[in-house]
Amino acid sequence: MSTTGLPAPARGLGALLDAVSGARMAATVATLAGGPFTGRRVGTAGGAAARAWLDRHLRDLGAAVTLEPFTAPRVPEVYAAPAVEWHDGTAHRRLGFGREVAVHLASADQPLVRRGELAVAGAGDPTGRWLLVPAGMPLADAYGHAHGALGLLVGRRVDAEGWHYTMLAGPDPGPLPVLTLDTATHAAVRPGGWFAANTPIRRVDAPAANVHARWRTAEPGRPDLLLTAHYDGVGDHPGLRQPGAADNGSGVAVALEAARVLAGAGALPGGAGLSVALLDGEEAGAVGSTRHAARLRRAGAAPLVVNVDGAGHLDRAAAVEAGGPAHGLLAALDRAGRHTGLPLAAGPVASDNRRYAAAGLAAVGVGAGMAGYHSPADTADRVVTATLAAVARLVVATGWLVAAADTTVSSLIGDKR
């Protein structure tokens, strides 16, 4: 893919914004959410395949691409669908993985099915029983009531489509098997019957790699723009596809499209630099961005970081979180929002931008919503093309304004909110 379809070298911001293609980004999201990439969990074959695809794509855009390999430690992996059955004394029921039941991150690995009576944590003898943890009881307190128990059953809400959320960053394994039940099932399960289940979850040290692409090195004294997005997802479970379309195929699509537009000859004025970092291991604790930010600081580099995490479904305004010495970058982002007509609001963007900010770099995180968060419902058809286009236009305008620091642009919506 090339940038030959863009206007001539002296193009202005308006022409750059017109060059943003929502259809191209939608196609990128569909590719990244496809079956061959198996949800892109760090350390998996699907994650490696996505990385190879991104490498080729960036080279086709004319970038010099390098990989930064590392290890993401102790990533949780549900390696088999848990077999879960409940008998209430009269009727027998199997619980559906992903909807009615999931494996808690704090669970011990127990591949063998354990069957026993049901009891309530803190009431009666726990020995040889599955214990229902009352709502509001911390897991640490439940452990104190669970000596000799088979495992713990914790209630947890599900999303609007009825799916449990999958998380990779969280507590270390505890001493017992732990399952989460959706709140309706947790309320229905009561002492008087039996429960049988296993918890096949392990922790693995996962091979990972960031993908770095550079088009131009900043001239002395000129800004260096770094666009970032994590390409990993929470990954498929056995028998459950979790495409990771909005989180964060959409952010990757925006970063690629903004880089495509800004990489054109003459697009960024004044000798500004341009690079992209597509990051691995965000879902496992922002491991990739932590490493990359530290490497930049050791090298004495000080790029201006724009991180996109979720550009799937805009709800009134895009969330913006700034960190580090980001006053100038935030001002450019604000001007870009006014110029492109995208409303911005201060809000949490709990992603890789925080790792760059913690390293002392100017960083802003942008988030514009995601449907089906961390579940099988995060599909490509739910990513809104207009949202992709709006966020990409915002990023392009921000980069152009950073590079053309002395340039004034008119606002399409005025200067008042």
C-alpha positions as CSV (number, residue, x, y, z in Angstrom):
1,M,0.0,0.0,0.0
2,S,1.3,3.5,-0.8
3,T,0.4,7.1,-0.3
4,T,0.4,8.0,-3.9
5,G,-3.4,8.8,-3.8
6,L,-2.8,11.7,-1.4
7,P,-2.5,15.3,-2.6
8,A,0.7,16.9,-3.7
9,P,3.5,17.7,-1.2
10,A,2.2,21.2,-0.4
11,R,-1.1,19.8,0.8
12,G,-2.8,21.4,3.8
13,L,-4.6,19.9,6.8
14,G,-7.9,19.8,5.0
15,A,-6.6,17.6,2.3
16,L,-5.0,15.3,4.8
17,L,-8.3,14.9,6.6
18,D,-10.1,14.2,3.4
19,A,-7.6,11.4,2.8
20,V,-8.7,9.4,5.9
21,S,-10.5,6.3,4.8
22,G,-13.1,4.7,7.1
23,A,-13.5,1.8,4.8
24,R,-9.8,1.0,4.9
25,M,-9.9,1.0,8.7
26,A,-13.0,-1.2,8.9
27,A,-11.2,-3.7,6.7
28,T,-8.2,-3.7,9.0
29,V,-10.5,-4.3,12.0
30,A,-12.2,-7.2,10.2
31,T,-8.8,-8.7,9.4
32,L,-7.4,-8.4,13.0
33,A,-10.7,-9.8,14.4
34,G,-10.6,-12.8,12.0
35,G,-10.3,-16.4,13.0
36,P,-6.7,-17.0,12.0
37,F,-5.6,-14.5,14.7
38,T,-7.5,-16.3,17.5
39,G,-8.1,-13.2,19.6
40,R,-4.4,-12.2,19.6
41,R,-3.6,-13.1,23.1
42,V,0.0,-12.5,24.0
43,G,2.2,-15.6,23.4
44,T,-0.3,-17.4,21.1
45,A,0.1,-18.4,17.5
46,G,-2.7,-16.0,16.7
47,G,-0.8,-13.2,18.3
48,A,2.3,-14.0,16.4
49,A,0.3,-14.2,13.1
50,A,-1.2,-10.8,13.8
51,R,2.3,-9.4,14.5
52,A,3.6,-10.8,11.2
53,W,0.7,-9.3,9.3
54,L,1.3,-5.9,11.0
55,D,5.0,-6.1,10.1
56,R,4.2,-6.6,6.4
57,H,1.5,-3.9,6.4
58,L,3.8,-1.3,7.9
59,R,6.6,-2.1,5.4
60,D,4.1,-1.7,2.6
61,L,3.4,1.8,4.1
62,G,7.1,2.6,3.6
63,A,8.2,2.3,7.2
64,A,11.5,0.9,8.6
65,V,10.2,-1.8,10.9
66,T,11.9,-3.4,13.9
67,L,10.6,-5.9,16.5
68,E,11.3,-5.7,20.2
69,P,10.9,-9.2,21.7
70,F,10.3,-9.7,25.4
71,T,8.6,-12.1,27.8
72,A,5.2,-11.4,29.4
73,P,5.4,-13.2,32.7
74,R,2.8,-15.5,34.2
75,V,-0.1,-14.8,31.7
76,P,-3.2,-16.7,32.8
77,E,-4.5,-19.3,30.3
78,V,-7.7,-21.2,30.6
79,Y,-6.5,-24.3,28.7
80,A,-9.8,-26.2,28.6
81,A,-13.4,-25.3,29.0
82,P,-14.4,-26.0,32.6
83,A,-16.9,-28.8,33.1
84,V,-19.5,-27.5,35.6
85,E,-22.6,-29.2,36.9
86,W,-25.1,-28.3,39.5
87,H,-27.9,-30.5,41.1
88,D,-30.4,-28.6,43.2
89,G,-31.8,-31.7,44.8
90,T,-34.4,-32.4,42.1
91,A,-33.0,-31.2,38.7
92,H,-29.6,-31.5,37.1
93,R,-28.0,-28.6,35.1
94,R,-24.8,-28.0,33.2
95,L,-23.6,-24.4,33.3
96,G,-22.4,-22.8,30.1
97,F,-18.8,-21.6,30.0
98,G,-18.6,-17.9,29.3
99,R,-22.2,-17.1,30.1
100,E,-23.2,-18.7,33.4
101,V,-19.7,-19.6,34.6
102,A,-16.1,-18.5,34.2
103,V,-12.8,-19.3,35.9
104,H,-11.6,-16.6,38.3
105,L,-8.1,-15.2,37.9
106,A,-7.3,-16.1,41.5
107,S,-8.2,-19.7,40.9
108,A,-5.8,-22.5,41.6
109,D,-5.3,-24.9,38.6
110,Q,-7.5,-28.0,39.1
111,P,-7.9,-30.0,36.0
112,L,-9.9,-32.8,37.7
113,V,-13.6,-32.4,38.3
114,R,-14.4,-32.2,42.1
115,R,-17.9,-33.0,43.3
116,G,-19.4,-32.1,46.7
117,E,-22.2,-30.6,48.6
118,L,-23.0,-26.9,48.6
119,A,-22.5,-24.6,51.6
120,V,-22.1,-20.9,52.3
121,A,-18.7,-19.5,53.2
122,G,-18.8,-18.6,56.9
123,A,-21.7,-20.9,57.7
124,G,-21.1,-24.5,58.8
125,D,-18.4,-27.0,58.0
126,P,-16.6,-26.2,54.7
127,T,-14.8,-29.6,54.4
128,G,-15.4,-31.3,51.1
129,R,-17.9,-28.7,49.9
130,W,-18.2,-26.0,47.3
131,L,-18.7,-22.7,49.1
132,L,-20.9,-19.9,47.9
133,V,-19.3,-16.6,48.7
134,P,-21.9,-14.1,49.9
135,A,-22.1,-10.9,47.9
136,G,-19.8,-8.3,49.5
137,M,-17.5,-10.8,51.2
138,P,-13.9,-10.2,50.0
139,L,-12.2,-13.2,48.6
140,A,-9.5,-13.0,51.3
141,D,-12.2,-13.4,53.9
142,A,-13.7,-16.3,52.1
143,Y,-10.4,-18.1,52.2
144,G,-10.5,-17.8,55.9
145,H,-13.7,-19.8,56.0
146,A,-12.7,-22.4,53.5
147,H,-10.3,-24.8,55.2
148,G,-10.8,-28.2,53.5
149,A,-13.3,-26.8,50.9
150,L,-13.3,-28.0,47.3
151,G,-13.6,-24.5,46.0
152,L,-15.3,-21.1,46.0
153,L,-18.2,-19.8,43.9
154,V,-18.2,-16.0,43.5
155,G,-21.1,-14.0,41.9
156,R,-20.1,-11.5,39.1
157,R,-22.2,-9.4,36.8
158,V,-22.1,-10.1,33.1
159,D,-22.3,-7.7,30.1
160,A,-25.4,-6.7,28.3
161,E,-25.2,-9.7,26.0
162,G,-24.8,-12.1,28.9
163,W,-21.1,-12.7,28.7
164,H,-18.5,-12.8,31.4
165,Y,-15.6,-10.4,31.0
166,T,-12.3,-12.0,30.3
167,M,-9.3,-10.4,32.2
168,L,-5.6,-11.3,32.0
169,A,-4.3,-8.8,34.5
170,G,-5.3,-9.4,38.1
171,P,-4.6,-11.3,41.3
172,D,-2.1,-14.2,41.6
173,P,-3.5,-17.7,42.0
174,G,-4.8,-18.5,45.5
175,P,-5.0,-21.8,47.4
176,L,-8.4,-23.0,46.0
177,P,-10.3,-23.4,42.8
178,V,-12.5,-20.4,42.2
179,L,-15.3,-20.0,39.8
180,T,-17.4,-16.9,39.0
181,L,-21.1,-17.4,38.4
182,D,-23.3,-14.8,36.8
183,T,-25.4,-13.0,39.5
184,A,-28.7,-14.8,38.6
185,T,-27.1,-18.2,38.7
186,H,-25.2,-17.3,41.9
187,A,-28.5,-16.3,43.5
188,A,-30.2,-19.6,42.4
189,V,-27.5,-22.0,43.6
190,R,-28.2,-22.8,47.2
191,P,-27.2,-25.5,49.8
192,G,-29.2,-28.7,49.6
193,G,-27.8,-30.0,46.3
194,W,-24.3,-30.8,44.9
195,F,-21.9,-29.0,42.7
196,A,-19.2,-30.5,40.4
197,A,-16.5,-28.6,38.6
198,N,-12.9,-28.2,37.6
199,T,-10.8,-25.1,37.0
200,P,-8.3,-25.7,34.2
201,I,-6.2,-22.5,34.4
202,R,-2.4,-22.1,34.4
203,R,0.1,-19.3,34.2
204,V,2.6,-19.2,31.4
205,D,5.6,-17.0,30.5
206,A,4.5,-15.8,27.1
207,P,6.8,-14.8,24.2
208,A,5.9,-11.3,23.0
209,A,7.1,-8.5,20.8
210,N,6.4,-4.9,20.1
211,V,6.3,-3.7,16.5
212,H,8.1,-0.4,15.9
213,A,7.8,1.5,12.6
214,R,9.5,4.8,11.7
215,W,9.1,6.9,8.7
216,R,11.1,10.0,9.6
217,T,13.5,11.0,12.3
218,A,12.9,14.4,13.8
219,E,15.3,17.1,12.9
220,P,17.1,18.8,15.9
221,G,14.7,20.8,18.0
222,R,11.6,19.5,16.1
223,P,8.8,17.4,17.6
224,D,8.8,13.6,17.3
225,L,5.3,12.2,17.0
226,L,4.7,8.6,18.3
227,L,1.4,6.9,17.6
228,T,0.7,3.9,19.7
229,A,-2.0,1.2,20.1
230,H,-1.9,-2.3,21.6
231,Y,-2.5,-5.1,19.1
232,D,-3.0,-7.9,21.6
233,G,-6.4,-9.1,22.9
234,V,-7.6,-11.3,25.6
235,G,-7.6,-14.2,23.2
236,D,-10.0,-17.1,22.4
237,H,-11.0,-19.5,25.1
238,P,-11.5,-23.2,24.3
239,G,-14.8,-23.3,22.3
240,L,-15.3,-19.5,22.5
241,R,-14.2,-16.9,19.9
242,Q,-13.2,-13.6,21.4
243,P,-12.3,-11.5,18.3
244,G,-11.0,-8.3,20.0
245,A,-12.4,-6.0,17.3
246,A,-12.9,-2.8,19.2
247,D,-10.3,-3.7,21.8
248,N,-8.0,-3.0,20.2
249,G,-8.3,-3.8,16.6
250,S,-10.0,-0.4,16.2
251,G,-7.1,1.5,17.9
252,V,-4.5,-0.3,15.7
253,A,-6.6,0.6,12.6
254,V,-6.6,4.2,13.6
255,A,-2.9,4.3,14.2
256,L,-2.1,2.7,10.9
257,E,-4.5,5.0,9.0
258,A,-3.2,8.2,10.7
259,A,0.4,7.1,10.0
260,R,-0.5,6.3,6.3
261,V,-1.8,9.9,5.9
262,L,0.9,11.7,7.9
263,A,3.7,9.7,6.2
264,G,3.1,11.2,2.8
265,A,5.6,13.6,1.4
266,G,5.1,17.0,2.8
267,A,2.3,16.0,5.1
268,L,4.1,16.9,8.4
269,P,5.8,20.2,8.0
270,G,9.0,21.5,9.6
271,G,11.1,18.3,10.0
272,A,8.9,16.6,12.5
273,G,9.5,12.9,13.2
274,L,6.9,10.2,12.8
275,S,6.8,6.7,14.2
276,V,4.3,4.0,15.4
277,A,4.6,1.5,18.2
278,L,2.1,-1.4,18.1
279,L,2.3,-2.9,21.5
280,D,2.0,-6.4,22.8
281,G,1.0,-7.6,26.3
282,E,-1.3,-4.6,27.2
283,E,-4.0,-7.0,28.5
284,A,-1.5,-8.8,30.7
285,G,-0.5,-5.6,32.5
286,A,0.8,-3.2,29.8
287,V,4.1,-5.1,29.7
288,G,5.1,-4.0,26.2
289,S,4.6,-0.3,26.7
290,T,6.4,-0.4,30.1
291,R,9.4,-1.9,28.3
292,H,9.2,0.5,25.3
293,A,8.8,3.6,27.5
294,A,11.9,2.6,29.6
295,R,13.9,2.1,26.4
296,L,13.0,5.5,25.1
297,R,14.0,7.1,28.4
298,R,17.4,5.3,28.4
299,A,18.0,6.5,24.9
300,G,17.2,10.1,25.9
301,A,14.3,10.2,23.5
302,A,11.2,12.4,24.2
303,P,8.5,11.7,21.7
304,L,5.0,13.1,21.9
305,V,2.8,10.0,22.4
306,V,-0.8,9.6,21.2
307,N,-2.2,6.3,22.3
308,V,-5.6,5.0,21.0
309,D,-7.4,2.3,23.0
310,G,-10.8,1.7,21.6
311,A,-12.3,3.6,18.7
312,G,-15.4,1.4,18.2
313,H,-18.5,3.3,19.2
314,L,-18.6,7.0,20.1
315,D,-20.9,8.0,22.9
316,R,-21.2,11.8,22.7
317,A,-17.5,12.5,23.3
318,A,-14.2,10.8,23.1
319,A,-12.4,10.3,26.4
320,V,-9.0,11.9,26.8
321,E,-6.4,11.3,29.5
322,A,-3.2,13.3,29.6
323,G,0.0,12.5,31.5
324,G,3.6,13.6,31.8
325,P,4.6,17.0,30.4
326,A,1.7,16.9,28.0
327,H,0.4,20.5,28.1
328,G,1.4,21.4,24.6
329,L,0.3,18.0,23.2
330,L,-3.0,18.3,25.0
331,A,-3.5,21.8,23.6
332,A,-2.9,20.5,20.1
333,L,-5.4,17.6,20.7
334,D,-8.0,20.1,21.9
335,R,-7.5,22.3,18.8
336,A,-7.7,19.2,16.6
337,G,-11.0,18.2,18.3
338,R,-12.4,21.7,17.7
339,H,-11.3,21.7,14.1
340,T,-12.6,18.3,13.2
341,G,-15.8,18.6,15.2
342,L,-15.1,15.6,17.5
343,P,-16.2,16.4,21.1
344,L,-13.6,15.6,23.7
345,A,-14.0,15.0,27.4
346,A,-11.6,14.3,30.2
347,G,-12.0,10.7,31.2
348,P,-10.0,7.7,32.2
349,V,-8.1,5.9,29.4
350,A,-6.5,3.1,31.4
351,S,-4.0,1.8,28.8
352,D,-0.5,2.1,27.5
353,N,-0.5,5.9,27.6
354,R,-0.1,5.7,31.4
355,R,3.2,3.8,31.1
356,Y,4.7,6.4,28.8
357,A,3.5,9.2,31.2
358,A,5.0,7.4,34.2
359,A,8.3,7.3,32.3
360,G,8.2,11.1,32.1
361,L,7.0,11.4,28.5
362,A,4.3,13.6,27.2
363,A,1.4,11.2,26.5
364,V,-2.3,11.4,25.8
365,G,-4.7,8.5,25.7
366,V,-7.8,8.6,23.5
367,G,-10.7,6.2,23.8
368,A,-14.0,6.3,21.9
369,G,-15.9,3.3,23.2
370,M,-16.1,-0.4,22.6
371,A,-19.0,-2.8,22.5
372,G,-18.6,-6.3,23.8
373,Y,-15.7,-5.5,26.0
374,H,-13.4,-8.6,26.6
375,S,-16.1,-11.0,25.4
376,P,-17.3,-12.9,22.3
377,A,-19.5,-9.9,21.6
378,D,-16.5,-7.8,20.6
379,T,-17.0,-8.4,16.8
380,A,-16.0,-6.4,13.8
381,D,-19.6,-5.6,12.8
382,R,-20.1,-3.7,16.0
383,V,-17.2,-1.3,15.3
384,V,-18.7,1.9,13.8
385,T,-16.9,3.1,10.7
386,A,-17.8,6.7,11.3
387,T,-16.2,6.5,14.8
388,L,-13.0,5.1,13.3
389,A,-12.9,8.0,10.8
390,A,-13.6,10.6,13.5
391,V,-10.8,9.4,15.7
392,A,-8.3,9.0,12.9
393,R,-9.1,12.5,11.7
394,L,-8.5,13.7,15.3
395,V,-5.1,12.0,15.4
396,V,-4.1,13.3,12.0
397,A,-5.0,16.9,12.9
398,T,-3.2,16.6,16.2
399,G,0.0,15.4,14.5
400,W,-0.2,18.2,11.9
401,L,-0.8,20.9,14.6
402,V,2.1,19.6,16.6
403,A,4.4,19.8,13.6
404,A,3.1,23.1,12.4
405,A,3.3,24.8,15.9
406,D,3.1,28.3,14.5
407,T,0.2,27.6,12.2
408,T,-3.4,28.7,12.9
409,V,-6.3,26.7,11.7
410,S,-10.0,27.7,11.7
411,S,-12.5,25.8,13.8
412,L,-15.4,24.2,12.1
413,I,-17.5,24.4,15.2
414,G,-16.2,27.6,16.9
415,D,-14.1,28.0,19.9
416,K,-16.9,27.6,22.5
417,R,-17.9,24.3,23.9
